[in-house]
């Protein structure tokens, strides 16, 4: 097992340092989380992003992070290379950073829809980890689902899993499930944010001040999630407990069922999963 506390004067040993291709919101969330947990120092992270605004944001939020001018230079700086670009940019990014990969490099992709097989073709590597994280990683409450090729060394896999655990919970799954994961947990924060906004709007319509309505909606959602997590109860049990005969909750639930909210959410996840599959098959910028 790798000792994550082993350091040199310039930071962690070379086998533990990481590179990132892409410096957007998710790369920022990961970099901040890794450093906040004390697993890496800013100087242990080398990033390439061609967009000046992204570089400036990274430099401001993670002072001391290393910014380089090309994907190849970033890949040459560390064995563990995170690919954190949009699906449409993935092929070009892989072609650029492939020249800098070391023979024992491990590529960690957080690109929606990009399969292990396709990434191996694009990068020329066999040690590949595929991750679907989500945006709550920004506040250390994300969820990441991981699959990998059999060639990934056990110590490297353990290190990547430890890094991901610094920004939330981590699950391992078969790659055949990754598009569904993308539809649920990857796209899910957008669906949940819409629900919170709608609940707050309902509060305003019922007479609450906007700020109070939004606070109540957010706190109700986070509290209910914590209740489900800590009790292990099925959501239906929580729903039934607050649905008194002839009461307010069952009256509201009847409206949600009449309007097809349950079916709409199911369809949203399935449609997002299908879109992830489409991105992987047809939209990789080739």
Phi, psi and omega in degrees: 000138179288137175270108186287354181263357183286120187227157171250182179294335181263002182136203179290164178297158186304328182290343182258339179297158181229159171240153177230129173258105187110135183231035181282198185301318182289320176299319177297315180300317180293312182300314179298318181294318180299318181287320180299324180281352180080011180281330178223156167261160182305321182292348178276356184244121178249129186232141168238127171215128183285351184269118182305319182298322179293318179297317181296319180296316178298314181298326181283321185276331179233075182302132180098352178295146183269124179249129182236166191272352181211158176295324179298319179293323178294314182296328181288346186273348183201151177285325181269114186240115178272129174260111187230063181238172175291150180307322182291344180260356191296314184298313179296320180296319179297317180298325182285317185275344183303325182294338182264355183291137173281165183297331181255023182292152172238123180264129180245109184259132172247024182275123180299131174084348184276110186283162176301317181297315181294321179294324177297319178297316185287324186261340184077010181254159178246339178270099188225136174242132178251131183230137168245099175267178171224171192293337174299353170305334180301332181243020177074016181236030181281178172225133180236135176245135192234140165222167185200163174282156181293345182282350181293123178300143183302321181294321179292319178298316180299322180293316179296318178297322178293319177299313182295326179295341178289344181243014177147200180274155183228134177232148173253142182210161175293147183300332180298343181264356191292327178293321177295322176301316179300317180295327183269292186275330179291312180271343186307320179303327177293320179294317181294319178299322177296319178297317179298316179299318180293319178299316179297318178299321177297320177297319178296317180297328179279354174119001181279149170297148184304313184297319179292319180300316181293318178299316180295320180296314181296313184291326177294317179294311183294323179293319179294320177299318179295321178298315178297317182294316187280328180272333185074009180289151174290144179307325180297328179293318178298316180299314183294326182294330182261007181255081179290147178304125180068016186268189185287318185294315181294330176294318178291320179298323179299322177294316179300320178292320179297325182274358176074030182297318180301311180296324180295320179293319177301313180295326179297316179295315181296320179293319177296321177296318178296323179293322177299318179296320179295318178300318182293327185274325193232346195236042183260025172068029182270000000 
